[in-house]
Amino acid sequence: MPGSRVSIVVPALDEAPRIAAALDALAPLRAQGHQVVVVDGGSGDATVPLAMPRADRVLTAPRGRASQMNAGAAVATGDVLLFLHADSRLPPDAIEAISRANRAGRRWGRFDVTIDGRSPLLPVVAMAMNWRSRLTGIATGDQGMFVERALFASVGGFPRIPLMEDVELSRTLKRRAGRPACIASRIRTSGRRWDDGGAWPTIALMWRLRAAHALGADPARLAQAYRMPPGRRRRILQVFARAPEPGKVKTRLARSLGDEPAADAYRDLALHALSVAKQARERGVVASIELWCTPDIAHPSLVQWARDAGATLHGQHGNDLGARMRHALGCALARGDVPILIGTDCPAIDADYLASASEALDECDAVIGPVEDGGYALVGLARDVDAFAGIAWSTPAVMSATRAALARAGASWAELPLLWDVDTADDLARWRDPPAGRA
C-alpha cells in the first residue's frame, strides 16, 4: 500500500506526566495527514484533558489494553493501524519503514526496541526481545505492532484477554498473513517496569508468565501476577496538594501574611515535598509518585508539578479529608501496592523519614507520622483499614481519634518520631530561617 495513511492508536491509563510529550512527538505525523487516536481506560488523573488538543480522537473504553486498542481501531480511518504505548517514541522513519514493508507485501509487523531506564541490564533485555521476536515471529506491544486495518478486522482484533493479547494476535496474524516485518529502526520505550520491580525479578517474572501462557494458564491469573511484581510489595508515595491560588490555600497563614504571600509559601512547601518525593524514589524507597489534587487537576501548576516530579496526577474524591485519603490509599492497595500518603505542610519529612515509614509497613498494618499540633503528616497502609471515618479534622484530637479507630479495626500500627508542620508565620520562619543547630 504505497502512501498508506496510518492511524496511531495510543492506549492510556493515568499517563498525565507522559501523555503530552508523547502526543507532541506525533504532531509532525498528524501534520502529514496521519491520524492519532487516544483511548483512555478510566484515568483518575489529567490524561484526557491533556490529550484532547493533541489527538484527532480521544475516547474512553473499559480498562485493559485489548479493550482500549480494539476501541481505537474501531474509529480509526487509516489504511494501517499502529499501536503505540504512551511511554514509547517512534523512530523518525517509522511511517516510511511501514510503507516499505507494505510495498514488499508484508501486511503486519513491528519495530526493534530500545528500553530507557536505570538498570544496566536493559540493553540486554531489549536485544533479547528483538532477537526472540525475529526467531519466533511473535511481536509484543512494546515493539509498536502495526497491521493493515482490513487484516486486523478480519481476524477480530485483539483477543479479549487481560494479558498476552499481543502474543495471541501475533500468532493469529502469522497464521493468516505470514511472519511479521521486523523493522530494525528502534522504538524507544520506558523501562519503568524493570526499574520499579528490579531488573532480574522482572526478567524472571516475564519469562514465567510467557511459559505459563504457553502451557495454557488462565490469562486473568497471569494478569494478576503481572500487576504484582515478585518479592516485596511496591511502595507508592502519594502527595496530597491543591492548586496554589491566593485565598484558597494556607488560609490560616494568610490571616497574618496576606493571601499572595501565603500562596507563595504553599507553593514553596509543595515543591519541597515533591523534591523529597523524588529523592525517595531515586533512593529506591518508593517505586513511584502520585500527586492527588483538588479541585481542578488540570490546573497548570499541578500539571507542571506532576511533570517535573515524574508523578501521575489524580483527582481527590470524597466528602471530607478522611474519605479522600481512604479513596487514594485504597486505589493503591487494590493494585497490590503499599501506599504512603503525605501532605505538603510538613517540611521536616525527608527521604530517611519515608524510608522508616516503608520499613514499618513490613511489620504493621499502618504507620503514622504525628505532628506537634495533634494531627499527623504521614499515613501509610499495608492493608485496607478504615481509620478515617468520623474524625474531627483540623483539631488537636485527630491523632488520638485515629489511634482509637485503628484499635477498633484490630489493626497494628507504628508511630514515627514527632514532627511539626507549617500553619502560622512562626512555623514558616522555623522552616525558612531555622535557629542555629535546629532543623
Secondary structure per residue as TSV (DSSP state, phi and psi in degrees):
chain	resnum	aa	ss	phi	psi
A	1	M	-	360.0	78.5
A	2	P	T	-58.2	138.1
A	3	G	T	68.1	26.2
A	4	S	-	-61.1	141.9
A	5	R	-	-87.5	133.2
A	6	V	E	-108.6	135.0
A	7	S	E	-104.4	119.1
A	8	I	E	-96.8	116.1
A	9	V	E	-102.8	120.8
A	10	V	E	-115.8	104.5
A	11	P	E	-76.0	140.8
A	12	A	E	-143.0	146.7
A	13	L	S	-152.9	114.5
A	14	D	S	52.0	52.5
A	15	E	-	-110.5	26.5
A	16	A	H	-54.8	-39.2
A	17	P	H	-67.9	-17.5
A	18	R	H	-117.7	-23.3
A	19	I	H	-65.9	-37.4
A	20	A	H	-63.2	-47.6
A	21	A	H	-64.2	-38.4
A	22	A	H	-62.6	-44.2
A	23	L	H	-76.6	-33.7
A	24	D	H	-60.8	-34.4
A	25	A	T	-66.2	-22.1
A	26	L	T	-92.6	-4.3
A	27	A	H	-56.2	-41.2
A	28	P	H	-60.9	-33.4
A	29	L	H	-71.4	-37.4
A	30	R	H	-61.5	-39.7
A	31	A	H	-63.8	-24.8
A	32	Q	T	-86.0	-0.6
A	33	G	T	102.0	1.9
A	34	H	-	-82.7	161.0
A	35	Q	E	-108.6	142.2
A	36	V	E	-121.0	123.2
A	37	V	E	-120.1	121.9
A	38	V	E	-105.4	131.2
A	39	V	E	-120.7	110.7
A	40	D	E	-89.5	141.1
A	41	G	-	-100.0	23.8
A	42	G	-	99.1	43.2
A	43	S	-	-62.2	145.1
A	44	G	S	-96.4	4.9
A	45	D	S	-115.3	-158.6
A	46	A	S	-93.0	23.3
A	47	T	H	-55.0	-49.4
A	48	V	H	-65.1	-52.4
A	49	P	H	-62.2	-30.5
A	50	L	H	-71.2	-33.1
A	51	A	H	-77.8	-30.1
A	52	M	G	-51.7	-50.2
A	53	P	G	-79.9	-2.4
A	54	R	G	-112.6	3.2
A	55	A	S	-134.8	158.8
A	56	D	S	-76.2	-34.7
A	57	R	E	-139.4	138.3
A	58	V	E	-129.6	122.1
A	59	L	E	-138.5	168.9
A	60	T	E	-115.4	153.9
A	61	A	-	-151.5	161.4
A	62	P	-	-54.3	141.4
A	63	R	S	-58.2	138.7
A	64	G	S	132.6	132.0
A	65	R	H	-60.5	-42.2
A	66	A	H	-59.8	-48.4
A	67	S	H	-60.0	-46.7
A	68	Q	H	-67.9	-42.8
A	69	M	H	-69.1	-36.5
A	70	N	H	-64.3	-39.3
A	71	A	H	-63.9	-40.3
A	72	G	H	-65.3	-41.7
A	73	A	H	-62.2	-33.0
A	74	A	H	-66.0	-26.7
A	75	V	H	-105.8	-1.9
A	76	A	-	-69.6	148.2
A	77	T	-	-118.6	-1.7
A	78	G	S	-76.2	164.4
A	79	D	S	-75.1	-28.0
A	80	V	E	-124.9	138.9
A	81	L	E	-101.6	132.1
A	82	L	E	-122.5	118.8
A	83	F	E	-98.2	118.7
A	84	L	-	-128.3	125.1
A	85	H	-	-68.8	152.7
A	86	A	T	-68.3	-18.3
A	87	D	T	-102.7	22.9
A	88	S	E	-121.4	154.9
A	89	R	E	-128.6	131.9
A	90	L	-	-72.7	152.2
A	91	P	-	-70.9	158.2
A	92	P	T	-59.6	-30.5
A	93	D	T	-99.1	23.3
A	94	A	H	-56.9	-49.4
A	95	I	H	-66.5	-42.7
A	96	E	H	-64.1	-38.1
A	97	A	H	-64.3	-40.2
A	98	I	H	-64.0	-41.8
A	99	S	H	-62.5	-40.8
A	100	R	H	-62.3	-41.3
A	101	A	H	-63.3	-41.8
A	102	N	H	-61.6	-44.3
A	103	R	H	-63.2	-27.4
A	104	A	T	-84.8	4.7
A	105	G	T	87.6	11.0
A	106	R	-	-91.3	120.3
A	107	R	-	-93.3	-7.8
A	108	W	E	-156.5	165.8
A	109	G	E	177.4	-165.1
A	110	R	E	-159.9	170.6
A	111	F	E	-103.9	159.3
A	112	D	E	-67.5	164.7
A	113	V	E	-132.4	145.1
A	114	T	E	-116.3	134.4
A	115	I	E	-107.9	121.7
A	116	D	E	-92.8	133.9
A	117	G	S	173.7	-174.6
A	118	R	S	-83.3	-29.4
A	119	S	-	-72.5	133.8
A	120	P	T	-69.4	-9.2
A	121	L	T	-82.2	-12.9
A	122	L	H	-62.4	-37.3
A	123	P	H	-60.1	-35.3
A	124	V	H	-69.0	-41.3
A	125	V	H	-59.5	-45.4
A	126	A	H	-63.6	-43.5
A	127	M	H	-61.0	-43.5
A	128	A	H	-64.9	-39.7
A	129	M	H	-62.1	-44.2
A	130	N	H	-66.4	-44.8
A	131	W	H	-70.4	-38.1
A	132	R	H	-60.4	-41.2
A	133	S	H	-64.0	-41.4
A	134	R	H	-63.8	-39.9
A	135	L	H	-71.6	-39.0
A	136	T	H	-96.2	-20.4
A	137	G	-	74.0	20.6
A	138	I	-	-111.1	130.2
A	139	A	-	-106.3	157.1
A	140	T	-	-117.8	161.7
A	141	G	G	-60.0	-33.4
A	142	D	G	-62.1	-20.4
A	143	Q	G	-91.1	6.4
A	144	G	-	67.8	64.2
A	145	M	-	-63.2	138.9
A	146	F	E	-131.9	151.0
A	147	V	E	-158.8	143.6
A	148	E	E	-56.8	137.4
A	149	R	H	-61.4	-39.5
A	150	A	H	-65.1	-40.0
A	151	L	H	-65.9	-43.5
A	152	F	H	-57.7	-44.6
A	153	A	H	-65.6	-37.1
A	154	S	H	-68.0	-25.0
A	155	V	T	-97.4	2.2
A	156	G	T	85.1	13.0
A	157	G	S	74.6	-162.4
A	158	F	S	-69.0	138.1
A	159	P	-	-63.9	145.8
A	160	R	S	-84.0	70.6
A	161	I	-	-127.2	153.3
A	162	P	S	-79.9	-7.9
A	163	L	S	-157.2	154.1
A	164	M	-	67.5	21.6
A	165	E	H	-65.0	-31.6
A	166	D	H	-69.6	-39.2
A	167	V	H	-63.5	-46.1
A	168	E	H	-67.0	-40.1
A	169	L	H	-63.7	-40.2
A	170	S	H	-58.4	-44.5
A	171	R	H	-61.6	-41.8
A	172	T	H	-65.9	-45.2
A	173	L	H	-65.5	-36.0
A	174	K	H	-64.7	-39.9
A	175	R	H	-67.2	-37.9
A	176	R	H	-82.3	-39.7
A	177	A	H	-129.1	8.1
A	178	G	-	90.3	-175.6
A	179	R	S	-70.0	157.1
A	180	P	-	-75.7	156.2
A	181	A	E	-75.1	119.9
A	182	C	E	-101.0	96.7
A	183	I	E	-83.1	129.1
A	184	A	E	-73.9	-23.4
A	185	S	E	-58.7	142.1
A	186	R	E	-106.5	128.6
A	187	I	E	-74.9	141.3
A	188	R	E	-101.3	123.8
A	189	T	E	-127.6	159.6
A	190	S	E	-76.7	140.8
A	191	G	-	-97.6	24.3
A	192	R	H	-62.0	-32.0
A	193	R	H	-60.9	-44.9
A	194	W	H	-71.3	-38.4
A	195	D	H	-66.6	-42.2
A	196	D	H	-69.5	-43.5
A	197	G	H	-93.9	-5.0
A	198	G	-	89.8	135.0
A	199	A	H	-62.5	-54.3
A	200	W	H	-65.0	-46.2
A	201	P	H	-59.3	-36.9
A	202	T	H	-71.7	-40.1
A	203	I	H	-58.9	-47.1
A	204	A	H	-62.1	-40.8
A	205	L	H	-61.3	-46.4
A	206	M	H	-59.7	-43.3
A	207	W	H	-66.8	-39.0
A	208	R	H	-63.9	-40.6
A	209	L	H	-65.8	-42.3
A	210	R	H	-64.3	-41.5
A	211	A	H	-65.2	-43.5
A	212	A	H	-63.4	-39.3
A	213	H	H	-63.0	-42.9
A	214	A	H	-61.6	-29.2
A	215	L	T	-88.9	4.0
A	216	G	T	93.0	19.9
A	217	A	-	-64.6	155.0
A	218	D	-	-64.6	121.7
A	219	P	H	-58.6	-31.7
A	220	A	H	-64.6	-40.6
A	221	R	H	-69.3	-36.4
A	222	L	H	-64.8	-39.8
A	223	A	H	-63.1	-38.4
A	224	Q	H	-63.7	-42.4
A	225	A	H	-65.8	-35.1
A	226	Y	H	-65.3	-39.8
A	227	R	H	-72.5	-21.9
A	228	M	S	-111.9	92.9
A	229	P	-	-58.9	155.2
A	230	P	S	-66.8	158.0
A	231	G	S	81.3	-149.1
A	232	R	S	-62.2	136.4
A	233	R	-	-64.3	143.0
A	234	R	-	-63.6	142.0
A	235	R	E	-96.5	130.2
A	236	I	E	-116.1	127.2
A	237	L	E	-96.8	120.7
A	238	Q	E	-107.0	127.7
A	239	V	E	-114.4	120.3
A	240	F	E	-86.8	130.7
A	241	A	E	-150.9	164.5
A	242	R	E	-126.4	160.2
A	243	A	-	-64.9	138.3
A	244	P	-	-79.4	64.6
A	245	E	-	-96.4	127.9
A	246	P	T	-55.1	136.8
A	247	G	T	86.7	-8.6
A	248	K	T	-119.4	-7.2
A	249	V	S	-131.4	149.9
A	250	K	-	48.4	50.7
A	251	T	H	-66.0	-31.9
A	252	R	H	-66.9	-42.2
A	253	L	H	-66.5	-33.8
A	254	A	H	-65.1	-24.7
A	255	R	H	-63.4	-27.1
A	256	S	H	-103.8	-28.4
A	257	L	H	-103.0	-26.4
A	258	G	-	102.8	158.3
A	259	D	H	-63.7	-46.5
A	260	E	H	-64.9	-50.8
A	261	P	H	-61.4	-34.4
A	262	A	H	-66.5	-39.8
A	263	A	H	-66.0	-38.3
A	264	D	H	-63.2	-41.1
A	265	A	H	-63.7	-41.1
A	266	Y	H	-62.0	-42.7
A	267	R	H	-60.2	-43.8
A	268	D	H	-62.0	-41.8
A	269	L	H	-64.6	-42.5
A	270	A	H	-64.1	-44.0
A	271	L	H	-65.0	-35.9
A	272	H	H	-63.6	-44.6
A	273	A	H	-60.9	-40.5
A	274	L	H	-71.2	-31.3
A	275	S	H	-65.0	-42.3
A	276	V	H	-63.2	-39.9
A	277	A	H	-60.0	-43.5
A	278	K	H	-63.6	-40.0
A	279	Q	H	-60.8	-41.5
A	280	A	H	-64.7	-38.6
A	281	R	H	-68.2	-42.3
A	282	E	H	-62.4	-32.3
A	283	R	T	-81.7	-6.7
A	284	G	T	83.2	10.1
A	285	V	S	-66.9	-41.8
A	286	V	-	-126.2	154.1
A	287	A	S	-85.9	-33.2
A	288	S	E	-155.6	167.5
A	289	I	E	-120.5	135.2
A	290	E	E	-120.1	130.3
A	291	L	E	-104.8	111.7
A	292	W	E	-102.8	120.9
A	293	C	E	-130.2	163.9
A	294	T	E	-156.2	151.5
A	295	P	S	-90.5	-22.9
A	296	D	-	-116.2	101.5
A	297	I	T	-74.5	-9.0
A	298	A	T	-89.9	5.0
A	299	H	-	-57.5	134.4
A	300	P	H	-54.6	-38.3
A	301	S	H	-64.0	-42.6
A	302	L	H	-66.4	-42.2
A	303	V	H	-61.7	-42.5
A	304	Q	H	-67.0	-42.5
A	305	W	H	-58.5	-45.7
A	306	A	H	-63.1	-42.5
A	307	R	H	-63.0	-46.2
A	308	D	H	-65.6	-33.3
A	309	A	H	-87.1	-7.3
A	310	G	T	64.2	38.1
A	311	A	-	-107.4	151.8
A	312	T	E	-82.7	145.4
A	313	L	E	-107.4	127.9
A	314	H	E	-132.0	154.6
A	315	G	E	-96.7	136.5
A	316	Q	-	-73.8	145.8
A	317	H	-	-135.5	131.3
A	318	G	S	143.5	158.4
A	319	N	S	-80.8	-23.0
A	320	D	S	-144.0	178.0
A	321	L	H	-59.1	-41.3
A	322	G	H	-61.3	-44.0
A	323	A	H	-65.6	-37.4
A	324	R	H	-68.3	-40.2
A	325	M	H	-65.2	-44.3
A	326	R	H	-63.0	-37.5
A	327	H	H	-62.3	-48.9
A	328	A	H	-63.2	-48.3
A	329	L	H	-61.3	-40.7
A	330	G	H	-64.6	-33.7
A	331	C	H	-60.8	-43.4
A	332	A	H	-69.3	-43.2
A	333	L	H	-61.2	-37.1
A	334	A	H	-64.7	-25.6
A	335	R	T	-84.0	-6.1
A	336	G	T	91.8	7.5
A	337	D	-	-93.2	167.8
A	338	V	E	-113.3	110.0
A	339	P	E	-90.4	144.9
A	340	I	E	-123.8	125.1
A	341	L	E	-114.8	133.0
A	342	I	E	-131.7	160.5
A	343	G	-	-97.5	-160.3
A	344	T	S	-113.4	3.2
A	345	D	S	-91.5	-3.2
A	346	C	-	-118.4	88.8
A	347	P	T	-71.7	-6.1
A	348	A	T	-76.9	-16.0
A	349	I	-	-69.4	130.8
A	350	D	-	-131.6	-178.4
A	351	A	H	-63.3	-33.6
A	352	D	H	-65.4	-39.2
A	353	Y	H	-64.3	-41.3
A	354	L	H	-65.3	-36.4
A	355	A	H	-63.8	-39.0
A	356	S	H	-64.3	-39.1
A	357	A	H	-63.2	-42.8
A	358	S	H	-62.1	-43.6
A	359	E	H	-65.5	-36.9
A	360	A	H	-62.3	-32.9
A	361	L	T	-75.3	-6.8
A	362	D	T	-71.2	-24.3
A	363	E	T	-115.1	-23.9
A	364	C	-	-122.7	162.2
A	365	D	S	-74.8	-28.6
A	366	A	E	-147.4	158.0
A	367	V	E	-138.6	143.9
A	368	I	E	-133.5	139.4
A	369	G	E	-109.1	96.5
A	370	P	E	-74.3	156.6
A	371	V	B	-125.2	165.5
A	372	E	T	-63.6	-25.3
A	373	D	T	-85.3	7.8
A	374	G	S	97.0	0.9
A	375	G	S	-107.3	-155.1
A	376	Y	E	-148.0	152.9
A	377	A	E	-106.8	-5.9
A	378	L	E	-147.9	138.9
A	379	V	E	-144.0	138.4
A	380	G	E	-135.0	150.2
A	381	L	E	-132.3	136.5
A	382	A	S	-98.0	-14.4
A	383	R	S	-147.8	163.3
A	384	D	-	-72.0	112.8
A	385	V	-	-128.6	127.9
A	386	D	-	-86.7	90.2
A	387	A	-	-111.8	12.8
A	388	F	-	-121.7	-3.7
A	389	A	T	-79.2	140.5
A	390	G	T	73.7	15.5
A	391	I	-	-84.8	135.0
A	392	A	-	-85.3	91.8
A	393	W	T	-67.9	155.2
A	394	S	T	62.8	32.9
A	395	T	S	-128.2	162.7
A	396	P	T	-67.2	-7.7
A	397	A	T	-93.2	2.9
A	398	V	H	-59.3	-49.0
A	399	M	H	-65.4	-45.5
A	400	S	H	-65.5	-37.9
A	401	A	H	-66.9	-35.6
A	402	T	H	-69.4	-40.4
A	403	R	H	-57.4	-44.7
A	404	A	H	-63.8	-39.4
A	405	A	H	-65.6	-41.4
A	406	L	H	-63.2	-41.5
A	407	A	H	-63.1	-43.0
A	408	R	H	-62.3	-32.9
A	409	A	T	-80.8	-3.1
A	410	G	T	70.5	26.8
A	411	A	-	-93.5	148.6
A	412	S	-	-95.2	145.5
A	413	W	E	-149.0	158.9
A	414	A	E	-119.6	148.2
A	415	E	E	-117.5	129.3
A	416	L	-	-84.6	171.6
A	417	P	-	-56.9	147.8
A	418	L	-	-66.4	133.6
A	419	L	B	-119.9	-169.4
A	420	W	-	-138.8	155.9
A	421	D	-	-126.8	176.1
A	422	V	-	-103.3	109.4
A	423	D	-	-122.2	-27.9
A	424	T	S	-123.6	172.4
A	425	A	H	-62.7	-35.5
A	426	D	H	-64.8	-40.4
A	427	D	H	-62.3	-41.6
A	428	L	H	-63.5	-41.6
A	429	A	H	-65.4	-35.1
A	430	R	H	-59.9	-34.4
A	431	W	H	-81.8	-49.6
A	432	R	H	-75.4	-30.1
A	433	D	S	-138.5	67.1
A	434	P	-	-67.3	145.6
A	435	P	-	-59.2	152.7
A	436	A	T	-55.7	131.4
A	437	G	T	82.2	3.2
A	438	R	-	-128.8	131.3
A	439	A	-	-104.1	360.0
